[in-house]
């Protein structure tokens, strides 16, 4: 219940004096020419609307100008939008004339007063004269491996990840992306993350699932599902399906890998960490890495091992089958060994080499 409610007299309100503004316009040439005009507020249009509109290829000094006519029907699709269906002759010219509507940069609308009015004031507030660039241009892309980039009005090539065409640039199977994909990467919830290029292998910490159907997956395609968080590689998603470990592992009584762990707790026996140079491992040495964080090198025993990446003022050297980074000589800026004769450059630019020593 309202108490002491006091209404305001009509004289307290002011009329709408804001002119409607053309915010954007788009042209769809894929079926019949549909010209959609979007305004800043609700508008009315008159029977003379079409005669106030011209399509042209430049802002100033246009070389191609198409004046609309009353036979091109106008309809209200929303209070703030008017759509005009272009004649077949105008549509054909826009499709075939290389000087207009090839891209949004070659399509402008010119409007003069008299066709669009403020909705609330009827004939009281008319849209001002303007010339404005197209916001969106939709064209038919005849190559199945292309899509219409409406913001530019061009046909763009689909992503290499797509199979059977696309509707946009997104690398997913679905609206705005690929029609289908042959390799789809999923997250831990089973939701789509991205499509991988056709012929790709699953990422190293994923496993391939070819037995499950999925919306957007092409015939014979594969889903890449993430391994358990403790796995570096796996053959399934469970914690007991690891074929190598992310950071730590527990061995059985025979010394073989039993299962992976995120870390070795104080109460866990027979638990070992991967070597510091490993990205995933099956054992604790730098010979047991799935891949290297730094470099792969062959040591003096002929073993392929992971070695560190040294900074710019260090050099890599082997010691007891392992590789380490050692500091260069203080007079060096970069080097290939420990001596001041093995500098890549001299730290002091006034120093030069002569007979194996500095001057």
Secondary structure, 3 states (H helix, E strand, C coil): CCCCCCCCCHHHCCCCCCCCCEEEEEEECCCCCEEEEEECCCEEECCCHHHHEEEECCCCCCCCEEECCCCCCEEEEECCEEEEECCHHHHHHHHHCCCCCCCHHHCEEEECCCCEEECCCCCCCECCCEEEECCEEECCCCCCCEEEECCCCEEEECCCCEEEEECCCCCCECCCCEEEEEEEEECCCCCEEEECCCCCCCCCCEEEECCCCCCCEEEEEEEEEECCCCEEEECCCCCCCEEEECCEEEECCCCCEEEEECCCCCCCCCEEECCCCEEEECCCCCCCEEEECCEEEECCCCCEEEECCCCCCEEEEEECCEEEEEECCCCECCECCCCCCCECCECCCCCCEECCEEC
